[in-house]
Amino acid sequence: MTGRPTYCARCGGPATALIEAGHPGTGHYRAEVACHRHEPAAHRWAAHVGPTRTTRIGPTQPPLFELPEVTR
């Protein structure tokens, strides 16, 4: 099973990074996947809640978990 491609939140092109700032669950968290072209804008947007961090992503993401095929 292969992962699905991840797309830029702004243009729909292939995403190259996950940009995050803040902490989930606190009400002060922003996250966006962006292509190389939109990374600077994603950093500016996320920086409103704190320092940003970047996680590089590949063309396809691994599945979160494997599910065996269900046959009936």
N, C-alpha and C positions, 0 to 999 in steps of 0.2 A: 504494500500500500504506500503510495507516495503522498506527500503533503500537497496542499493547494497553494497556488501562487498568492502572494500578498500584494495588494495594490495601494498606490499612493492615495491618501485621503483627499488630496486637492485636484489631481488631474486624471487619476485612474491608470497611470502608467505603473510599471513595476517598482515596488517599494524597495529601498535599500537600507532604511534605518527606522527604528522605533525611537521616538523622542519622548521622554517623560520628564515631569517635574512634580514636586510635591510628594505626598504619601497617600496611597489609596485608602478610602474609608474615612478620611479626615475632612472632606469637603474642599480640600485644597490639593487637587490632583488634576493634571492634564496629561494626556498621552495622544500621540498621533503617529501614524506610519507615513513616511514621506519618501519620495524619490530624491535623487541627488539634487535636482533642480530646486525642489521645495524645502530642503533641509533648513536653510537659513530662516525662512518664514516660520517653519514649525518650531524652531528654537526660540524665536522672538515671542510667538504666541504662548508657548509653554512657560517661558521665563517669568510670566506675570505672577506665578505662584511659588517661584523659587529657582534654585540652580537646576539646570537641565542635565540629563544624562542620556547618552546615546547607546543603543544596542544595534549593532550591525545585523542585518538579516540577508539571507541568500534569496535566490530566485524562487525557491519553494521551501516552505516550512515543514518540518516533520509533524506528523499528526500528534495531537496531545495525548492520545492513547489509541491503541490498536483494538478494534472490535472484530471478533471473528464473524465471518459471514453467517447470516441466519438463514437457514433453509427450513421450509415447512413442507 
